[in-house]
Amino acid sequence: MLSISSYKYDPRNATWTTLSNFPGVARGFASGASYKGKGYLGFGNASTGFLKDLWEYDPVNDTWKELASCPCLARRHPAFAITTNGKILI
């Protein structure tokens, strides 16, 4: 399995820190956004085809959690937004 590395940049010190690897499938054209200090990433295009999975990243614990996949058709890069009440719209 291919691991996807993630990094955090500190502009104050001009340094990079390695974060935990993204556990999902390697992909291009992923969509993502942040809400209340957490990151959300999903969809995209993999070697197996279009994806419709969704992941949550918690930077405090440096952990990834897979959320329920979208019941929609898999997409390469759909419109992706998080509303002020925390709903993810695709």
CORZI-V888528 format. One line per field, one symbol per residue. ss: DSSP state (2 for helix, 1 for strand, 0 for the rest). phi: phi as a letter, one per 40 degrees, with the letter a starting at -180 (. if undefined). burial: + if it has 24 or more other ideal C-beta (glycine too) atoms within 12 Angstrom, else -. A space follows every 50 residues. Layout:
ss=???
phi=???
burial=???
This chain:
ss=00011111110000111111110000010011111001111100110011 1001111100001111100000001000001100000110
phi=.ccbcbbbbbccbfbbbcbcccccccabgcbaabafgbbbaaghbbcchc bbcabbbbcccfbbbcccccccccbcaccaabccbgccbb
burial=---+-+---------------+-++-+--++++----+++++++-----+ +++++++------+---------++--+-+-+-----+-+
